[in-house]
Amino acid sequence: MPLNARIEAAIDRALARATRATPPARLAAALHHAVKPGGARIRPTIALSVSMACGDDRPTLSDAGAAAIEMIHCASLVHDDMPCFDDADIRRGKPSVHRAFDEPIALLTGDSLIVLGFDILAQAGADDPARALCLTSELARYTGMPHGICAGQGWESEAEIDLATYHRAKTGALFTAATRMGAAAAGQDPEQWTELGARIGEAFQVADDLLDVLQPADVTGKPVGQDAAHDRPSAVAQFGVEGAIRRLEDILSGAIASIPACPGEGMLAEMVRRTAERLTPAHHSTTPAE
């Protein structure tokens, strides 16, 4: 099965489980609105790519890890768009959840997706309990405090912010989780895969900062000018546009060099190169990345 088909099938199974029987109709609809259709599914793609490069001997766990990461990512987007944060009207080219439904439903949607992410791993645990426990721990580590995406959102409320620390938590955390969980699902040591995920995550954050000032909303699929509007730290504010582009190129070169030795090393290098093309400002497509 093609990689993207594996990802969508795993996501569809998770949504079907979450909305089985007779759930609250509007909340169930909001879950589907938040997850389908998705963006580029980059984080689960990275997770599955690493699993496959490491042998993918437990595909059920690999699929579960990929789907769980995407649930957490979608939850973060729902919460990030709410009036208490960005107050964004659009996401992935359609109304954000709090606009399509309302604020209470948006809050519950994000919460439900977080719980669903961990439920996915629990349901897959019978295939290899030890690996499933490791996957659960990894997902928790990079979702919450002190280094996960919750911490990343929290940094925006601080008077002083170190840009690198902020980026590692805000955007880098789930990319690091993706590479580490992909390795763990295949029975490999996650620690060796930390640098690759961190570098890809940093690259995406710098690219996102560039998109915020260089591309219109119909290309990004979300509001632009948000960093300046909310006085958030960004690579563009710190380095300027040209400096941020050079920084992006350096990060991606380092990402390729950091790939650990594995049977699928060449395939992963090609995936990072394709990612580099996607992130380069001159080559952005009209498909929302998030």
ZAPASE-163196 format. One line per 5 residues: their letters; for each residue x, y, z of N, C-alpha, C. Coordinates in steps of 0.05 Angstrom, whole numbers. Layout:
N
a	X Y Z X Y Z X Y Z; ...
***
This chain:
290
mplna	17 -24 0 0 0 0 18 25 0; 12 45 -17 27 69 -17 27 83 10; 48 97 16 52 109 43 29 127 50; 20 145 31 -1 163 38 -28 148 42; -32 126 28 -56 110 32 -56 97 60
rieaa	-32 88 69 -30 77 96 -37 97 117; -28 122 113 -33 143 133 -63 149 134; -75 153 111 -104 160 111 -121 137 121; -113 112 115 -128 89 126 -127 88 156; -103 93 167 -100 93 196 -116 116 209
idral	-116 139 197 -131 162 207 -161 156 206; -170 144 183 -199 138 180 -208 117 201; -191 98 207 -198 78 228 -200 92 255; -183 110 261 -183 124 287 -208 142 289; -215 156 268 -239 173 268 -265 156 271
aratr	-265 133 257 -288 115 259 -292 106 288; -269 99 301 -271 91 329 -281 113 347; -271 137 342 -279 160 359 -308 168 356; -320 163 333 -347 172 327 -367 149 325; -359 125 336 -377 102 334 -401 106 352
atppa	-420 88 350 -445 89 366 -460 115 361; -467 130 382 -483 154 379 -469 178 393; -448 188 381 -434 211 393 -449 237 389; -442 258 404 -454 284 398 -449 292 369; -470 297 355 -467 300 326 -449 323 318
rlaaa	-451 346 331 -435 369 323 -406 365 330; -400 353 352 -373 347 360 -360 327 341; -376 306 333 -366 286 314 -360 299 287; -378 317 279 -373 331 253 -348 349 255; -344 361 278 -321 379 282 -295 363 281
lhhav	-295 339 292 -271 323 290 -263 317 261; -283 310 245 -278 305 216 -269 331 203; -281 353 210 -274 379 198 -245 386 203; -236 379 228 -208 386 236 -187 368 223; -195 344 216 -175 324 207 -177 318 177
kpgga	-201 320 165 -205 313 137 -217 336 121; -208 342 97 -183 331 86 -159 344 100; -137 330 101 -114 340 115 -97 358 98; -75 367 110 -55 381 95 -36 361 81; -11 366 83 8 348 70 15 323 86
rirpt	4 321 111 10 298 128 40 293 131; 55 315 135 84 313 135 94 298 159; 84 302 182 94 289 206 89 259 205; 65 249 199 62 220 196 78 208 173; 82 224 152 99 214 130 128 210 139
ialsv	138 228 155 165 225 166 166 201 184; 146 198 202 146 175 220 146 149 205; 129 146 185 128 121 170 153 117 153; 164 139 143 188 136 127 211 125 144; 214 135 168 235 126 186 229 96 193
smacg	205 89 199 198 61 205 206 43 182; 199 51 158 205 35 135 235 33 130; 249 55 135 278 55 132 292 36 152; 278 32 175 289 15 196 278 -13 195; 262 -20 174 253 -47 171 223 -51 173
ddrpt	209 -34 188 180 -34 190 169 -62 196; 181 -75 217 173 -103 223 147 -104 240; 137 -81 249 111 -80 263 94 -58 250; 84 -63 226 69 -42 211 45 -32 226; 32 -49 242 9 -39 258 17 -17 277
lsdag	40 -21 290 51 0 308 60 24 293; 73 20 270 82 43 254 58 60 245; 37 47 236 13 62 227 1 76 251; 0 63 274 -12 76 298 4 100 306; 30 98 306 47 121 313 43 144 295
aaaie	42 138 269 38 160 249 11 173 253; -10 158 257 -37 169 260 -39 185 286; -26 175 307 -27 188 333 -14 216 332; 9 218 318 22 244 315 4 263 300; -9 254 279 -26 271 264 -50 281 280
mihca	-61 264 298 -83 273 315 -73 296 333; -50 293 345 -39 314 362 -34 339 346; -23 336 323 -18 360 306 -45 374 299; -65 359 291 -91 371 284 -103 385 309; -100 372 332 -110 385 357 -96 412 362
slvhd	-70 412 357 -55 437 362 -65 459 343; -72 452 318 -81 472 299 -109 483 308; -126 466 317 -152 474 326 -150 494 349; -133 487 369 -129 505 392 -115 530 384; -95 528 367 -79 551 358 -97 572 344
dmpcf	-117 563 330 -134 581 315 -155 596 332; -159 587 357 -180 598 374 -175 627 381; -196 642 388 -193 670 395 -173 676 417; -169 658 436 -149 663 457 -121 662 448; -116 651 423 -89 651 412 -89 668 386
ddadi	-91 655 363 -88 671 338 -114 683 327; -137 672 337 -163 681 327 -164 680 296; -156 657 285 -155 654 256 -181 645 245; -188 656 222 -214 649 209 -212 625 191; -188 619 180 -185 597 161 -162 579 169
rrgkp	-164 554 161 -143 534 165 -146 514 143; -124 508 129 -124 490 107 -145 498 85; -148 524 82 -165 535 61 -195 534 67; -203 528 91 -231 527 98 -234 539 126; -259 545 135 -263 558 161 -250 541 183
svhra	-236 555 201 -226 542 225 -249 530 241; -243 512 259 -264 497 273 -281 516 290; -269 535 303 -286 553 320 -303 571 303; -296 576 278 -313 591 260 -335 574 247; -328 550 240 -347 531 228 -368 522 248
fdepi	-360 520 273 -378 510 294 -380 532 316; -365 530 337 -364 552 357 -340 546 376; -334 564 394 -311 561 411 -312 537 429; -335 532 443 -336 508 460 -331 482 444; -342 480 420 -338 456 404 -309 454 395
alltg	-297 477 389 -268 477 381 -251 467 404; -256 477 428 -240 468 451 -243 438 455; -268 428 454 -273 399 458 -261 383 435; -261 394 411 -249 380 388 -219 376 392; -205 397 400 -177 394 405 -171 374 427
dsliv	-186 376 449 -183 358 471 -188 329 463; -209 325 447 -216 298 438 -195 286 420; -183 303 403 -162 293 385 -137 285 401; -131 300 422 -108 292 438 -112 265 451; -136 262 463 -142 236 475 -142 214 455
lgfdi	-153 219 431 -153 199 410 -125 191 402; -107 209 401 -79 202 394 -68 181 412; -73 184 438 -63 164 457 -79 138 456; -105 140 450 -122 116 448 -113 99 424; -104 112 403 -94 97 379 -71 80 387
laqag	-52 90 403 -29 75 412 -37 52 431; -56 58 448 -65 37 467 -78 14 452; -94 20 431 -107 -1 416 -87 -18 400; -65 -6 393 -45 -21 377 -25 -36 396; -27 -32 422 -8 -42 440 -5 -72 441
addpa	-26 -86 435 -24 -116 436 -3 -127 417; 3 -112 396 22 -122 376 50 -124 387; 57 -105 405 83 -106 419 81 -86 442; 72 -95 466 67 -77 488 91 -59 495; 115 -70 495 138 -54 502 143 -31 483
ralcl	140 -37 457 144 -15 437 121 5 440; 97 -5 444 74 14 446 77 32 470; 87 22 492 92 38 516 113 60 510; 134 52 495 154 72 487 142 93 469; 125 85 450 112 105 432 95 124 448
tsela	80 113 468 63 130 485 80 151 500; 102 142 511 119 160 526 131 182 508; 139 174 484 150 193 465 129 214 458; 104 205 452 84 224 444 77 243 467; 76 233 492 71 250 515 93 271 518
rytgm	117 262 516 141 279 519 140 303 501; 133 298 476 134 320 456 107 334 451; 87 326 468 61 340 467 59 360 490; 69 352 514 64 368 538 88 385 547; 92 385 573 114 401 585 137 382 593
phgic	161 392 594 170 420 590 179 426 562; 180 406 544 192 411 517 173 407 494; 148 401 499 130 394 478 115 419 467; 95 413 450 81 436 436 66 453 456; 57 442 478 44 459 498 63 479 509
agqgw	88 471 515 108 489 524 114 510 502; 114 502 477 118 521 455 97 543 454; 72 535 458 51 555 459 54 573 484; 63 561 506 67 576 530 88 597 529; 109 591 513 131 611 510 121 637 499
eseae	99 637 484 89 662 472 78 681 493; 74 671 517 64 688 539 87 699 556; 111 692 550 134 701 566 145 728 555; 156 744 573 167 770 565 192 767 549; 209 747 555 234 743 540 234 714 529
idlat	241 712 503 240 685 490 266 681 475; 278 657 480 300 649 463 288 636 438; 295 646 415 282 637 390 286 608 385; 311 597 390 316 569 385 300 551 403; 298 559 429 282 543 448 253 543 440
yhrak	243 566 433 215 570 425 209 552 400; 226 553 380 222 538 356 223 508 361; 242 499 378 244 470 384 218 460 396; 205 476 413 180 467 426 156 472 408; 153 495 398 129 503 383 125 486 358
tgalf	146 483 342 144 468 317 161 443 316; 185 444 328 203 422 325 194 397 341; 179 401 362 173 378 379 160 355 365; 140 360 349 126 338 335 142 326 313; 161 341 301 179 329 281 199 311 295
taatr	208 320 319 226 302 334 211 277 343; 186 281 351 170 257 358 167 239 335; 163 250 311 159 234 287 183 216 281; 207 227 281 230 210 275 235 190 298; 233 199 322 238 181 345 217 158 346
mgaaa	191 165 342 170 145 343 172 126 319; 180 136 296 183 119 273 204 98 279; 227 106 291 248 87 298 238 68 320; 224 78 340 215 61 362 195 40 353; 178 48 334 158 29 324 172 5 310
agqdp	196 10 298 211 -11 285 231 -24 303; 230 -18 329 248 -31 348 276 -20 350; 280 5 339 306 17 340 308 38 362; 332 46 368 337 65 390 328 93 380; 308 105 393 298 131 385 319 153 386
eqwte	338 151 406 357 172 411 373 180 387; 380 160 370 396 165 347 382 183 326; 355 184 328 339 198 308 330 226 317; 339 234 341 331 260 352 340 283 334; 365 283 326 376 306 311 361 310 284
lgari	356 288 270 342 291 245 315 304 248; 299 295 268 273 307 273 275 336 281; 294 342 298 297 370 308 305 388 285; 322 379 267 330 396 244 307 400 224; 292 379 219 269 382 201 249 401 213
geafq	244 398 239 226 416 253 234 445 252; 260 450 257 270 477 255 267 489 227; 272 472 207 269 481 180 241 489 174; 222 473 183 194 480 179 186 506 192; 196 511 216 189 535 230 200 560 215
vaddl	225 558 206 237 580 191 221 584 165; 214 562 151 198 564 127 171 577 132; 159 569 155 133 581 162 135 611 168; 157 619 181 162 647 185 164 662 159; 178 649 139 180 662 113 154 663 99
ldvlq	138 642 100 112 642 88 94 664 99; 97 669 124 80 689 138 84 717 127; 107 722 114 112 748 103 114 748 72; 117 725 60 122 724 31 99 714 14; 80 699 26 59 686 11 31 695 20
padvt	12 697 1 -15 704 8 -30 681 21; -52 687 34 -67 667 48 -78 645 30; -84 651 5 -94 630 -13 -73 609 -20; -48 615 -15 -27 596 -18 -21 581 8; -20 595 30 -14 582 55 -38 567 67
gkpvg	-62 575 60 -86 562 71 -92 571 99; -79 593 108 -84 604 135 -77 633 134; -85 649 154 -79 678 154 -49 682 153; -41 704 141 -13 712 140 -9 738 157; 16 744 161 22 768 177 17 764 207
qdaah	15 739 215 7 733 243 30 739 263; 55 734 254 78 738 272 79 768 280; 78 785 261 79 814 266 54 823 282; 31 813 274 6 821 288 6 814 317; 18 791 324 18 782 352 45 786 365
drpsa	62 800 352 89 807 363 103 782 372; 103 761 355 116 736 361 144 736 350; 162 721 363 189 718 352 189 702 327; 206 709 308 208 695 283 236 697 271; 242 678 254 268 679 240 271 703 222
vaqfg	249 711 210 249 735 193 255 760 209; 242 762 232 247 786 250 276 786 259; 288 763 264 315 762 274 336 764 253; 332 751 230 353 749 209 347 765 184; 322 774 180 313 785 155 306 763 135
vegai	293 770 113 284 750 94 307 734 82; 327 747 72 350 733 59 365 717 80; 369 728 104 383 713 125 367 688 133; 341 690 134 324 667 141 325 646 119; 326 654 94 329 634 72 355 620 74
rrled	377 634 80 403 621 83 403 602 107; 390 610 128 387 593 152 372 568 145; 351 570 130 335 547 122 352 527 106; 368 537 87 385 520 71 406 505 88; 417 519 107 438 507 124 425 485 141
ilsga	401 490 152 388 470 169 382 444 153; 372 447 129 365 424 113 390 408 104; 412 422 99 436 407 93 446 391 117; 443 403 141 450 389 165 432 365 170; 407 368 162 387 346 167 396 321 151
iasip	403 324 126 412 302 110 437 289 122; 455 305 131 480 294 143 475 279 169; 453 285 182 447 273 209 433 247 207; 425 237 183 410 212 181 427 189 191; 418 174 210 434 151 220 436 129 199
acpge	457 113 201 460 91 183 437 71 187; 424 64 165 401 45 166 397 35 137; 381 13 134 377 2 107 365 22 88; 348 40 98 335 59 80 347 87 81; 372 89 86 385 115 89 382 132 64
gmlae	386 120 41 384 135 15 355 145 11; 336 128 18 308 137 14 301 160 32; 312 160 57 307 183 75 320 208 65; 345 205 55 358 229 44 342 241 22; 330 225 5 314 235 -17 289 249 -6
mvrrt	277 237 15 253 250 27 260 278 37; 283 281 50 291 307 61 296 326 37; 308 316 16 312 334 -8 286 343 -19; 266 326 -20 239 334 -30 227 354 -11; 232 350 15 222 369 35 235 396 31
aerlt	261 396 25 275 421 20 263 436 -4; 256 422 -25 243 435 -48 216 446 -41; 201 432 -24 175 442 -16 177 467 1; 198 468 17 201 491 36 214 515 24; 229 512 2 242 535 -10 222 555 -20
pahhs	224 580 -12 203 600 -18 195 601 -48; 214 597 -66 209 600 -94 193 576 -105; 189 554 -89 177 530 -99 152 522 -84; 140 541 -69 116 533 -54 93 527 -72; 79 505 -66 56 497 -82 31 509 -69
ttpae	8 504 -80 -17 514 -69 -29 495 -49; -15 473 -42 -25 454 -22 -17 463 5; -36 469 24 -28 478 50 -11 457 64; 12 465 75 30 446 87 20 436 114; 4 451 128 -5 443 154 -31 428 154
***
